Amino acid sequence: MALRVATVAVAAQPSSRGLWRLLSSHSAYPPSATAAAFTRQAVEPKSSLFVSGLNKRTTSERLLQEFSKFGAIVRARVMIDRTGCSKGYGFVQYATVEEAAKGIESMNGKFLDGWVIFVEYAKSVPEPTQQSRRYLRR
């Protein structure tokens, strides 16, 4: 037993170059191009919020009730499928950007109906291109 402890203590010394690299706080290699492509793009602040991770039983009224604590809400909606079941995400639109920022700060990572929710600024829907319009007309 004493032999094993001594072996582990010797291997954990910083002179072991491989272990030192493994435990160091920075990497000698830059991130790959694929890792850089998956980083989230910063979305400009706006009054609409995207809320994900919702419980399947969370309603639009419940979303309105919880988010109205942080400002005046224009609209709150949980997205549903054809059968009427929640898709697990929704949107909340505040009257001002400042109120939306308070909503994100206060509700992101909190529990709502027993599930952890994630709140971020909603992304804009891109304009349809000429080719996609042509495809939709067919």
N, C-alpha and C positions, 0 to 999 in steps of 0.2 A: 504494500500500500504506500509506504513512504517513497518507494522508487517511482511510482506513478505521479505523485505530487511533485517530485523534483523534476520529472520530465516535462510536465505541464508548465511549471514555473520557468524552465529554461526556454520553452517554445514561445512563451508569452512575452519575452523580453523584446524591446524595440529593435534589437540588432537583427532579428529575423526579418529580412527585407520584404518577403512576401506578405507576412502578417502585418507588418507596418503599413504597407500599401493598402491592404484590405481595411485596416482600422483608421486610416488617415481621413481627415475631414474633407479633403478635396481630391479630385480625380486628376490624374496626369493626362487623361484623354478627353478631348472635347466631346460634347454630346453628338450623336449621329444625326444625319439629316432627317431620318424618319422620326426620331424623337423630337426634333425641333418642329416638325410639321404637325405633331399632335398637341402642341401647346395651345392653350386657349387664347383666342384673340380677345383683346379688351373691347368690350362693347360700350359705346358711349352711353352715359346716363340718360334715362328717359323715364317717363311716368308709368310705363307699363312694366310689370314684373312677370317673370316665368317662375312658377312654383312646381317643383317635381317631388316625387316620393310620397304623393298623397295616398292615404288609405282609400281602398275601393268604396268605402261607405261615406267618405267625406263629400258633403254637398256644397253647392255654390253659396248657399246661405251661411253655412258654417265658415267657409273661407272668408266671406264678407264680414262675419262677426269677429273673427280673430284679427284680421288685418285692419279693421276700422279703428282699432285702438291707436293707430299711429298716424292717422290723417283722414281726410275726406276721400272716399272711394267713389270713382265714377262707375266702375263695373268690376265684378268679380265673377269668374266663370270656371267651373270644373268641366273639362272636356270629357264627353261620353261617346261610346261607340253606338252602333246601330241597335243593339239590344237594350240600351239604357244604362249600361254599367260604366263606371268611371274608368278612364284610361290611365289614371294615376298622376295626372298633371293638370295644371290650370293656369289661368292668367288673372292678375289683379292690376287694375289701372287706377292710379291715384290722380288727384287734381293737379299736383305739382311734383317736380322732380325731387325736391327736398323731402317731401313726405314719403316718396318711394324709397329714398335712401334710408330713412328711418325704418321703413318696413323691412328692407333687406337686413339692416344691422340688427334689428330686434328679432326677426323670425328665422333667419338662416341657421340651420342646424338644430332647431327646436323641435319638440314633439307636438304633433297635431293628430288627435284621435289615435294615439298610440304608435304613430310612425314618425320617424325623423324626416323633416322636409328640408329641401334645399331651395333657396330663393336667389334669383339673379335677374339682371335687367333682361327684358325680352329682346330678341334679335328681330330686326326688320325682315320682312319677306322680300326677297330679291325681285326686281322687275322681270317679267317674262321676256325672253329674248325673241328675236324675229323667228328663229327656227322652232322654238317651243310653241309659239303662236300658230305656226303653220301645222305643227303636229296636232294641236288641240282642235283645229278646224275640221280635220278629217273625220 
